[in-house]
Amino acid sequence: MLKDGTVVGKHKGIVHYTVGQRKGLGIALGFPVFVLEIRPQTNEVVLGKKEDTLSTHIRIGN
């Protein structure tokens, strides 16, 4: 699914994907897409454009 909730296909299992991955997604949308999020509770892989991978915050621990 895309970041906006649009379903664009089926995946072969969430264990085959990593956040930030671009290659090997098996989907062609006319623009490069990246894995933004993996949702194990709902078995969803969320895809988006490169600019969607950027963040304005960071969490740091010990």
N, CA, C and O atoms as a Tripos MOL2 file, in Angstrom:
@<TRIPOS>MOLECULE
protein
  248   247    62     0     0
PROTEIN
NO_CHARGES

@<TRIPOS>ATOM
      1 N           0.8380   -1.1750    0.0000 N.3       1 MET1
      2 CA          0.0000    0.0000    0.0000 C.3       1 MET1
      3 C           0.8790    1.2330    0.0000 C.2       1 MET1
      4 O           1.9940    1.2290    0.5230 O.2       1 MET1
      5 N           0.3600    2.2730   -0.5900 N.am      2 LEU2
      6 CA          1.0770    3.5440   -0.5720 C.3       2 LEU2
      7 C           0.7870    4.2600    0.7400 C.2       2 LEU2
      8 O          -0.1260    3.8890    1.4770 O.2       2 LEU2
      9 N           1.5660    5.2750    1.0150 N.am      3 LYS3
     10 CA          1.4270    6.0550    2.2430 C.3       3 LYS3
     11 C           0.0050    6.5870    2.4220 C.2       3 LYS3
     12 O          -0.4780    6.7070    3.5480 O.2       3 LYS3
     13 N          -0.6580    6.9040    1.3180 N.am      4 ASP4
     14 CA         -2.0200    7.4540    1.3940 C.3       4 ASP4
     15 C          -3.0940    6.3790    1.5710 C.2       4 ASP4
     16 O          -4.2800    6.7050    1.6270 O.2       4 ASP4
     17 N          -2.7020    5.1010    1.6600 N.am      5 GLY5
     18 CA         -3.6490    4.0150    1.8780 C.3       5 GLY5
     19 C          -4.0570    3.2730    0.6230 C.2       5 GLY5
     20 O          -4.7940    2.2920    0.7110 O.2       5 GLY5
     21 N          -3.6050    3.7080   -0.5390 N.am      6 THR6
     22 CA         -3.9280    3.0520   -1.7990 C.3       6 THR6
     23 C          -3.2220    1.6920   -1.8830 C.2       6 THR6
     24 O          -1.9990    1.6140   -1.7700 O.2       6 THR6
     25 N          -3.9930    0.6420   -2.0780 N.am      7 VAL7
     26 CA         -3.4190   -0.6940   -2.2210 C.3       7 VAL7
     27 C          -2.9100   -0.8390   -3.6510 C.2       7 VAL7
     28 O          -3.6600   -0.6280   -4.6040 O.2       7 VAL7
     29 N          -1.6280   -1.2020   -3.8020 N.am      8 VAL8
     30 CA         -1.0200   -1.2930   -5.1320 C.3       8 VAL8
     31 C          -0.5840   -2.7110   -5.4870 C.2       8 VAL8
     32 O          -0.0570   -2.9390   -6.5760 O.2       8 VAL8
     33 N          -0.7950   -3.6550   -4.5900 N.am      9 GLY9
     34 CA         -0.4240   -5.0320   -4.9010 C.3       9 GLY9
     35 C          -0.3410   -5.8870   -3.6550 C.2       9 GLY9
     36 O          -0.6860   -5.4600   -2.5530 O.2       9 GLY9
     37 N           0.1300   -7.1120   -3.8630 N.am     10 LYS10
     38 CA          0.3130   -8.0550   -2.7630 C.3      10 LYS10
     39 C           1.7960   -8.3260   -2.6070 C.2      10 LYS10
     40 O           2.5510   -8.2550   -3.5770 O.2      10 LYS10
     41 N           2.2150   -8.6360   -1.3910 N.am     11 HIS11
     42 CA          3.6210   -8.9200   -1.1430 C.3      11 HIS11
     43 C           3.8030  -10.3850   -0.7730 C.2      11 HIS11
     44 O           2.8330  -11.1050   -0.5390 O.2      11 HIS11
     45 N           5.0640  -10.8150   -0.7250 N.am     12 LYS12
     46 CA          5.3720  -12.2220   -0.4720 C.3      12 LYS12
     47 C           5.6660  -12.5030    0.9950 C.2      12 LYS12
     48 O           6.2400  -13.5420    1.3210 O.2      12 LYS12
     49 N           5.2840  -11.6000    1.8740 N.am     13 GLY13
     50 CA          5.5080  -11.7620    3.3070 C.3      13 GLY13
     51 C           6.4020  -10.6640    3.8450 C.2      13 GLY13
     52 O           7.4110  -10.3160    3.2310 O.2      13 GLY13
     53 N           6.0310  -10.1180    4.9920 N.am     14 ILE14
     54 CA          6.7650   -8.9660    5.5250 C.3      14 ILE14
     55 C           8.2130   -9.2840    5.8760 C.2      14 ILE14
     56 O           9.0370   -8.3730    5.9600 O.2      14 ILE14
     57 N           8.5390  -10.5490    6.0820 N.am     15 VAL15
     58 CA          9.9200  -10.9150    6.4200 C.3      15 VAL15
     59 C          10.8850  -10.6670    5.2620 C.2      15 VAL15
     60 O          12.1000  -10.6800    5.4620 O.2      15 VAL15
     61 N          10.3710  -10.4450    4.0670 N.am     16 HIS16
     62 CA         11.2040  -10.2330    2.8820 C.3      16 HIS16
     63 C          11.5240   -8.7570    2.6280 C.2      16 HIS16
     64 O          12.1500   -8.4320    1.6190 O.2      16 HIS16
     65 N          11.1070   -7.8650    3.5230 N.am     17 TYR17
     66 CA         11.2680   -6.4290    3.2980 C.3      17 TYR17
     67 C          11.9370   -5.7560    4.4810 C.2      17 TYR17
     68 O          11.8470   -6.2190    5.6180 O.2      17 TYR17
     69 N          12.6180   -4.6390    4.1850 N.am     18 THR18
     70 CA         13.3150   -3.8400    5.1890 C.3      18 THR18
     71 C          12.9510   -2.3770    4.9640 C.2      18 THR18
     72 O          12.8490   -1.9310    3.8210 O.2      18 THR18
     73 N          12.7540   -1.6300    6.0460 N.am     19 VAL19
     74 CA         12.4690   -0.2010    5.9210 C.3      19 VAL19
     75 C          13.6310    0.4560    5.1770 C.2      19 VAL19
     76 O          14.7960    0.2440    5.5140 O.2      19 VAL19
     77 N          13.3010    1.2490    4.1690 N.am     20 GLY20
     78 CA         14.3020    1.9110    3.3390 C.3      20 GLY20
     79 C          14.6020    1.1690    2.0480 C.2      20 GLY20
     80 O          15.2370    1.7230    1.1500 O.2      20 GLY20
     81 N          14.1570   -0.0680    1.9410 N.am     21 GLN21
     82 CA         14.4220   -0.8870    0.7500 C.3      21 GLN21
     83 C          13.7760   -0.2800   -0.4860 C.2      21 GLN21
     84 O          12.6600    0.2370   -0.4310 O.2      21 GLN21
     85 N          14.5000   -0.3500   -1.6070 N.am     22 ARG22
     86 CA         13.9690    0.1280   -2.8800 C.3      22 ARG22
     87 C          13.9500   -0.9880   -3.9200 C.2      22 ARG22
     88 O          12.9870   -1.1220   -4.6740 O.2      22 ARG22
     89 N          14.9930   -1.7720   -3.9580 N.am     23 LYS23
     90 CA         15.1090   -2.8260   -4.9760 C.3      23 LYS23
     91 C          14.4150   -4.1000   -4.5310 C.2      23 LYS23
     92 O          14.3200   -4.3940   -3.3390 O.2      23 LYS23
     93 N          13.9300   -4.8530   -5.5160 N.am     24 GLY24
     94 CA         13.3260   -6.1440   -5.2310 C.3      24 GLY24
     95 C          11.9060   -6.0880   -4.7080 C.2      24 GLY24
     96 O          11.4190   -7.0630   -4.1360 O.2      24 GLY24
     97 N          11.2330   -4.9610   -4.8950 N.am     25 LEU25
     98 CA          9.8620   -4.8330   -4.4020 C.3      25 LEU25
     99 C           8.8460   -5.4810   -5.3370 C.2      25 LEU25
    100 O           7.7400   -5.8240   -4.9200 O.2      25 LEU25
    101 N           9.2240   -5.6460   -6.5920 N.am     26 GLY26
    102 CA          8.3290   -6.2980   -7.5430 C.3      26 GLY26
    103 C           7.1250   -5.4640   -7.9300 C.2      26 GLY26
    104 O           6.0620   -6.0050   -8.2350 O.2      26 GLY26
    105 N           7.2830   -4.1540   -7.9190 N.am     27 ILE27
    106 CA          6.1790   -3.2650   -8.2900 C.3      27 ILE27
    107 C           6.7290   -2.0940   -9.0920 C.2      27 ILE27
    108 O           7.7790   -1.5410   -8.7640 O.2      27 ILE27
    109 N           6.0140   -1.7240  -10.1390 N.am     28 ALA28
    110 CA          6.4150   -0.5990  -10.9830 C.3      28 ALA28
    111 C           5.2810    0.4190  -10.9910 C.2      28 ALA28
    112 O           4.1790    0.1270  -11.4570 O.2      28 ALA28
    113 N           5.5500    1.6010  -10.4810 N.am     29 LEU29
    114 CA          4.5240    2.6410  -10.3970 C.3      29 LEU29
    115 C           4.8500    3.8480  -11.2650 C.2      29 LEU29
    116 O           4.1050    4.8280  -11.2650 O.2      29 LEU29
    117 N           5.9450    3.7900  -12.0000 N.am     30 GLY30
    118 CA          6.3430    4.9190  -12.8270 C.3      30 GLY30
    119 C           7.2700    5.8810  -12.1080 C.2      30 GLY30
    120 O           7.7380    6.8530  -12.7010 O.2      30 GLY30
    121 N           7.5380    5.6220  -10.8430 N.am     31 PHE31
    122 CA          8.4700    6.4000  -10.0460 C.3      31 PHE31
    123 C           9.0500    5.4650   -8.9920 C.2      31 PHE31
    124 O           8.3980    4.4930   -8.6100 O.2      31 PHE31
    125 N          10.2640    5.7410   -8.5140 N.am     32 PRO32
    126 CA         10.8690    4.8620   -7.5070 C.3      32 PRO32
    127 C          10.0860    4.9010   -6.1960 C.2      32 PRO32
    128 O           9.6600    5.9670   -5.7520 O.2      32 PRO32
    129 N           9.9000    3.7420   -5.5850 N.am     33 VAL33
    130 CA          9.2400    3.6760   -4.2790 C.3      33 VAL33
    131 C          10.1430    2.9650   -3.2750 C.2      33 VAL33
    132 O          10.9660    2.1270   -3.6450 O.2      33 VAL33
    133 N           9.9810    3.3030   -2.0360 N.am     34 PHE34
    134 CA         10.7710    2.7770   -0.9390 C.3      34 PHE34
    135 C           9.8350    2.2390    0.1350 C.2      34 PHE34
    136 O           8.6990    2.6970    0.2630 O.2      34 PHE34
    137 N          10.3130    1.2680    0.9040 N.am     35 VAL35
    138 CA          9.5440    0.7730    2.0410 C.3      35 VAL35
    139 C           9.6440    1.8120    3.1550 C.2      35 VAL35
    140 O          10.7370    2.1140    3.6340 O.2      35 VAL35
    141 N           8.4990    2.3550    3.5610 N.am     36 LEU36
    142 CA          8.4670    3.3520    4.6180 C.3      36 LEU36
    143 C           8.2030    2.7300    5.9760 C.2      36 LEU36
    144 O           8.7210    3.1790    6.9980 O.2      36 LEU36
    145 N           7.3890    1.6900    5.9640 N.am     37 GLU37
    146 CA          6.9430    1.1100    7.2260 C.3      37 GLU37
    147 C           6.5120   -0.3270    6.9960 C.2      37 GLU37
    148 O           5.9910   -0.6660    5.9340 O.2      37 GLU37
    149 N           6.7300   -1.1650    7.9910 N.am     38 ILE38
    150 CA          6.2500   -2.5440    7.9530 C.3      38 ILE38
    151 C           5.3150   -2.7080    9.1400 C.2      38 ILE38
    152 O           5.7110   -2.4640   10.2800 O.2      38 ILE38
    153 N           4.0810   -3.1170    8.8830 N.am     39 ARG39
    154 CA          3.0680   -3.2580    9.9240 C.3      39 ARG39
    155 C           2.7380   -4.7310   10.1450 C.2      39 ARG39
    156 O           1.8630   -5.2770    9.4730 O.2      39 ARG39
    157 N           3.4310   -5.3780   11.0820 N.am     40 PRO40
    158 CA          3.2080   -6.8120   11.2890 C.3      40 PRO40
    159 C           1.8020   -7.1500   11.7760 C.2      40 PRO40
    160 O           1.2930   -8.2310   11.4780 O.2      40 PRO40
    161 N           1.1630   -6.2410   12.5230 N.am     41 GLN41
    162 CA         -0.1770   -6.5070   13.0490 C.3      41 GLN41
    163 C          -1.2050   -6.6980   11.9360 C.2      41 GLN41
    164 O          -2.1330   -7.4960   12.0670 O.2      41 GLN41
    165 N          -1.0320   -5.9600   10.8440 N.am     42 THR42
    166 CA         -1.9840   -6.0190    9.7370 C.3      42 THR42
    167 C          -1.3760   -6.6290    8.4710 C.2      42 THR42
    168 O          -2.0350   -6.6860    7.4330 O.2      42 THR42
    169 N          -0.1070   -7.0890    8.5540 N.am     43 ASN43
    170 CA          0.5890   -7.7000    7.4230 C.3      43 ASN43
    171 C           0.6890   -6.7450    6.2300 C.2      43 ASN43
    172 O           0.4760   -7.1400    5.0840 O.2      43 ASN43
    173 N           1.0150   -5.4890    6.5210 N.am     44 GLU44
    174 CA          1.1030   -4.4750    5.4790 C.3      44 GLU44
    175 C           2.5320   -3.9610    5.3240 C.2      44 GLU44
    176 O           3.2710   -3.8220    6.2990 O.2      44 GLU44
    177 N           2.8960   -3.6840    4.0830 N.am     45 VAL45
    178 CA          4.1550   -3.0230    3.7580 C.3      45 VAL45
    179 C           3.7670   -1.6880    3.1380 C.2      45 VAL45
    180 O           3.0970   -1.6540    2.1050 O.2      45 VAL45
    181 N           4.1820   -0.5870    3.7600 N.am     46 VAL46
    182 CA          3.8070    0.7450    3.2980 C.3      46 VAL46
    183 C           4.9350    1.3050    2.4400 C.2      46 VAL46
    184 O           6.0940    1.3140    2.8540 O.2      46 VAL46
    185 N           4.5890    1.7710    1.2460 N.am     47 LEU47
    186 CA          5.5500    2.3040    0.2860 C.3      47 LEU47
    187 C           5.3540    3.8020    0.1060 C.2      47 LEU47
    188 O           4.2650    4.3270    0.3350 O.2      47 LEU47
    189 N           6.4160    4.4830   -0.3040 N.am     48 GLY48
    190 CA          6.3100    5.9090   -0.5790 C.3      48 GLY48
    191 C           7.4850    6.3760   -1.4140 C.2      48 GLY48
    192 O           8.3980    5.6100   -1.7210 O.2      48 GLY48
    193 N           7.4420    7.6420   -1.7720 N.am     49 LYS49
    194 CA          8.5070    8.2600   -2.5540 C.3      49 LYS49
    195 C           9.7120    8.5600   -1.6650 C.2      49 LYS49
    196 O           9.6250    8.4920   -0.4390 O.2      49 LYS49
    197 N          10.8280    8.8900   -2.2950 N.am     50 LYS50
    198 CA         12.0710    9.1520   -1.5620 C.3      50 LYS50
    199 C          11.8760   10.2390   -0.5110 C.2      50 LYS50
    200 O          12.3710   10.1120    0.6090 O.2      50 LYS50
    201 N          11.1620   11.2990   -0.8590 N.am     51 GLU51
    202 CA         10.9700   12.3900    0.1000 C.3      51 GLU51
    203 C          10.1520   11.9510    1.3230 C.2      51 GLU51
    204 O          10.2250   12.5740    2.3820 O.2      51 GLU51
    205 N           9.3790   10.8820    1.1670 N.am     52 ASP52
    206 CA          8.6090   10.3520    2.3030 C.3      52 ASP52
    207 C           9.5020    9.6280    3.3100 C.2      52 ASP52
    208 O           9.0880    9.3900    4.4450 O.2      52 ASP52
    209 N          10.7240    9.2760    2.9020 N.am     53 THR53
    210 CA         11.6400    8.5770    3.8030 C.3      53 THR53
    211 C          12.3480    9.5400    4.7540 C.2      53 THR53
    212 O          12.9500    9.1110    5.7380 O.2      53 THR53
    213 N          12.2780   10.8300    4.4670 N.am     54 LEU54
    214 CA         12.9640   11.8230    5.2900 C.3      54 LEU54
    215 C          12.2000   12.0710    6.5850 C.2      54 LEU54
    216 O          10.9800   11.9160    6.6360 O.2      54 LEU54
    217 N          12.9180   12.4530    7.6170 N.am     55 SER55
    218 CA         12.3160   12.6830    8.9260 C.3      55 SER55
    219 C          12.8120   14.0090    9.4980 C.2      55 SER55
    220 O          13.9060   14.4700    9.1750 O.2      55 SER55
    221 N          11.9970   14.6040   10.3430 N.am     56 THR56
    222 CA         12.3660   15.8570   10.9800 C.3      56 THR56
    223 C          12.7090   15.6470   12.4620 C.2      56 THR56
    224 O          12.9800   16.6100   13.1790 O.2      56 THR56
    225 N          12.6960   14.3960   12.9120 N.am     57 HIS57
    226 CA         13.0140   14.1170   14.3060 C.3      57 HIS57
    227 C          13.7830   12.8070   14.4430 C.2      57 HIS57
    228 O          13.8090   11.9770   13.5350 O.2      57 HIS57
    229 N          14.4050   12.6510   15.6060 N.am     58 ILE58
    230 CA         15.1600   11.4440   15.8890 C.3      58 ILE58
    231 C          15.0010   11.1280   17.3780 C.2      58 ILE58
    232 O          14.9270   12.0340   18.2070 O.2      58 ILE58
    233 N          14.9500    9.8420   17.7060 N.am     59 ARG59
    234 CA         14.8540    9.4170   19.0940 C.3      59 ARG59
    235 C          16.1670    8.6980   19.4550 C.2      59 ARG59
    236 O          16.5900    7.7670   18.7690 O.2      59 ARG59
    237 N          16.7850    9.1460   20.5280 N.am     60 ILE60
    238 CA         18.0660    8.5980   20.9430 C.3      60 ILE60
    239 C          17.9550    8.0860   22.3690 C.2      60 ILE60
    240 O          17.3840    8.7410   23.2410 O.2      60 ILE60
    241 N          18.5060    6.9140   22.5880 N.am     61 GLY61
    242 CA         18.5120    6.3440   23.9290 C.3      61 GLY61
    243 C          19.9370    6.1290   24.4120 C.2      61 GLY61
    244 O          20.8990    6.5020   23.7400 O.2      61 GLY61
    245 N          20.0590    5.5210   25.5850 N.am     62 ASN62
    246 CA         21.3900    5.2750   26.1510 C.3      62 ASN62
    247 C          22.1720    4.5040   25.1530 C.2      62 ASN62
    248 O          23.3320    4.1730   25.4000 O.2      62 ASN62
@<TRIPOS>BOND
     1     1     2 1
     2     2     3 1
     3     3     4 2
     4     3     5 am
     5     5     6 1
     6     6     7 1
     7     7     8 2
     8     7     9 am
     9     9    10 1
    10    10    11 1
    11    11    12 2
    12    11    13 am
    13    13    14 1
    14    14    15 1
    15    15    16 2
    16    15    17 am
    17    17    18 1
    18    18    19 1
    19    19    20 2
    20    19    21 am
    21    21    22 1
    22    22    23 1
    23    23    24 2
    24    23    25 am
    25    25    26 1
    26    26    27 1
    27    27    28 2
    28    27    29 am
    29    29    30 1
    30    30    31 1
    31    31    32 2
    32    31    33 am
    33    33    34 1
    34    34    35 1
    35    35    36 2
    36    35    37 am
    37    37    38 1
    38    38    39 1
    39    39    40 2
    40    39    41 am
    41    41    42 1
    42    42    43 1
    43    43    44 2
    44    43    45 am
    45    45    46 1
    46    46    47 1
    47    47    48 2
    48    47    49 am
    49    49    50 1
    50    50    51 1
    51    51    52 2
    52    51    53 am
    53    53    54 1
    54    54    55 1
    55    55    56 2
    56    55    57 am
    57    57    58 1
    58    58    59 1
    59    59    60 2
    60    59    61 am
    61    61    62 1
    62    62    63 1
    63    63    64 2
    64    63    65 am
    65    65    66 1
    66    66    67 1
    67    67    68 2
    68    67    69 am
    69    69    70 1
    70    70    71 1
    71    71    72 2
    72    71    73 am
    73    73    74 1
    74    74    75 1
    75    75    76 2
    76    75    77 am
    77    77    78 1
    78    78    79 1
    79    79    80 2
    80    79    81 am
    81    81    82 1
    82    82    83 1
    83    83    84 2
    84    83    85 am
    85    85    86 1
    86    86    87 1
    87    87    88 2
    88    87    89 am
    89    89    90 1
    90    90    91 1
    91    91    92 2
    92    91    93 am
    93    93    94 1
    94    94    95 1
    95    95    96 2
    96    95    97 am
    97    97    98 1
    98    98    99 1
    99    99   100 2
   100    99   101 am
   101   101   102 1
   102   102   103 1
   103   103   104 2
   104   103   105 am
   105   105   106 1
   106   106   107 1
   107   107   108 2
   108   107   109 am
   109   109   110 1
   110   110   111 1
   111   111   112 2
   112   111   113 am
   113   113   114 1
   114   114   115 1
   115   115   116 2
   116   115   117 am
   117   117   118 1
   118   118   119 1
   119   119   120 2
   120   119   121 am
   121   121   122 1
   122   122   123 1
   123   123   124 2
   124   123   125 am
   125   125   126 1
   126   126   127 1
   127   127   128 2
   128   127   129 am
   129   129   130 1
   130   130   131 1
   131   131   132 2
   132   131   133 am
   133   133   134 1
   134   134   135 1
   135   135   136 2
   136   135   137 am
   137   137   138 1
   138   138   139 1
   139   139   140 2
   140   139   141 am
   141   141   142 1
   142   142   143 1
   143   143   144 2
   144   143   145 am
   145   145   146 1
   146   146   147 1
   147   147   148 2
   148   147   149 am
   149   149   150 1
   150   150   151 1
   151   151   152 2
   152   151   153 am
   153   153   154 1
   154   154   155 1
   155   155   156 2
   156   155   157 am
   157   157   158 1
   158   158   159 1
   159   159   160 2
   160   159   161 am
   161   161   162 1
   162   162   163 1
   163   163   164 2
   164   163   165 am
   165   165   166 1
   166   166   167 1
   167   167   168 2
   168   167   169 am
   169   169   170 1
   170   170   171 1
   171   171   172 2
   172   171   173 am
   173   173   174 1
   174   174   175 1
   175   175   176 2
   176   175   177 am
   177   177   178 1
   178   178   179 1
   179   179   180 2
   180   179   181 am
   181   181   182 1
   182   182   183 1
   183   183   184 2
   184   183   185 am
   185   185   186 1
   186   186   187 1
   187   187   188 2
   188   187   189 am
   189   189   190 1
   190   190   191 1
   191   191   192 2
   192   191   193 am
   193   193   194 1
   194   194   195 1
   195   195   196 2
   196   195   197 am
   197   197   198 1
   198   198   199 1
   199   199   200 2
   200   199   201 am
   201   201   202 1
   202   202   203 1
   203   203   204 2
   204   203   205 am
   205   205   206 1
   206   206   207 1
   207   207   208 2
   208   207   209 am
   209   209   210 1
   210   210   211 1
   211   211   212 2
   212   211   213 am
   213   213   214 1
   214   214   215 1
   215   215   216 2
   216   215   217 am
   217   217   218 1
   218   218   219 1
   219   219   220 2
   220   219   221 am
   221   221   222 1
   222   222   223 1
   223   223   224 2
   224   223   225 am
   225   225   226 1
   226   226   227 1
   227   227   228 2
   228   227   229 am
   229   229   230 1
   230   230   231 1
   231   231   232 2
   232   231   233 am
   233   233   234 1
   234   234   235 1
   235   235   236 2
   236   235   237 am
   237   237   238 1
   238   238   239 1
   239   239   240 2
   240   239   241 am
   241   241   242 1
   242   242   243 1
   243   243   244 2
   244   243   245 am
   245   245   246 1
   246   246   247 1
   247   247   248 2
@<TRIPOS>SUBSTRUCTURE
     1 MET1         2 RESIDUE 1 A MET
     2 LEU2         6 RESIDUE 1 A LEU
     3 LYS3        10 RESIDUE 1 A LYS
     4 ASP4        14 RESIDUE 1 A ASP
     5 GLY5        18 RESIDUE 1 A GLY
     6 THR6        22 RESIDUE 1 A THR
     7 VAL7        26 RESIDUE 1 A VAL
     8 VAL8        30 RESIDUE 1 A VAL
     9 GLY9        34 RESIDUE 1 A GLY
    10 LYS10       38 RESIDUE 1 A LYS
    11 HIS11       42 RESIDUE 1 A HIS
    12 LYS12       46 RESIDUE 1 A LYS
    13 GLY13       50 RESIDUE 1 A GLY
    14 ILE14       54 RESIDUE 1 A ILE
    15 VAL15       58 RESIDUE 1 A VAL
    16 HIS16       62 RESIDUE 1 A HIS
    17 TYR17       66 RESIDUE 1 A TYR
    18 THR18       70 RESIDUE 1 A THR
    19 VAL19       74 RESIDUE 1 A VAL
    20 GLY20       78 RESIDUE 1 A GLY
    21 GLN21       82 RESIDUE 1 A GLN
    22 ARG22       86 RESIDUE 1 A ARG
    23 LYS23       90 RESIDUE 1 A LYS
    24 GLY24       94 RESIDUE 1 A GLY
    25 LEU25       98 RESIDUE 1 A LEU
    26 GLY26      102 RESIDUE 1 A GLY
    27 ILE27      106 RESIDUE 1 A ILE
    28 ALA28      110 RESIDUE 1 A ALA
    29 LEU29      114 RESIDUE 1 A LEU
    30 GLY30      118 RESIDUE 1 A GLY
    31 PHE31      122 RESIDUE 1 A PHE
    32 PRO32      126 RESIDUE 1 A PRO
    33 VAL33      130 RESIDUE 1 A VAL
    34 PHE34      134 RESIDUE 1 A PHE
    35 VAL35      138 RESIDUE 1 A VAL
    36 LEU36      142 RESIDUE 1 A LEU
    37 GLU37      146 RESIDUE 1 A GLU
    38 ILE38      150 RESIDUE 1 A ILE
    39 ARG39      154 RESIDUE 1 A ARG
    40 PRO40      158 RESIDUE 1 A PRO
    41 GLN41      162 RESIDUE 1 A GLN
    42 THR42      166 RESIDUE 1 A THR
    43 ASN43      170 RESIDUE 1 A ASN
    44 GLU44      174 RESIDUE 1 A GLU
    45 VAL45      178 RESIDUE 1 A VAL
    46 VAL46      182 RESIDUE 1 A VAL
    47 LEU47      186 RESIDUE 1 A LEU
    48 GLY48      190 RESIDUE 1 A GLY
    49 LYS49      194 RESIDUE 1 A LYS
    50 LYS50      198 RESIDUE 1 A LYS
    51 GLU51      202 RESIDUE 1 A GLU
    52 ASP52      206 RESIDUE 1 A ASP
    53 THR53      210 RESIDUE 1 A THR
    54 LEU54      214 RESIDUE 1 A LEU
    55 SER55      218 RESIDUE 1 A SER
    56 THR56      222 RESIDUE 1 A THR
    57 HIS57      226 RESIDUE 1 A HIS
    58 ILE58      230 RESIDUE 1 A ILE
    59 ARG59      234 RESIDUE 1 A ARG
    60 ILE60      238 RESIDUE 1 A ILE
    61 GLY61      242 RESIDUE 1 A GLY
    62 ASN62      246 RESIDUE 1 A ASN
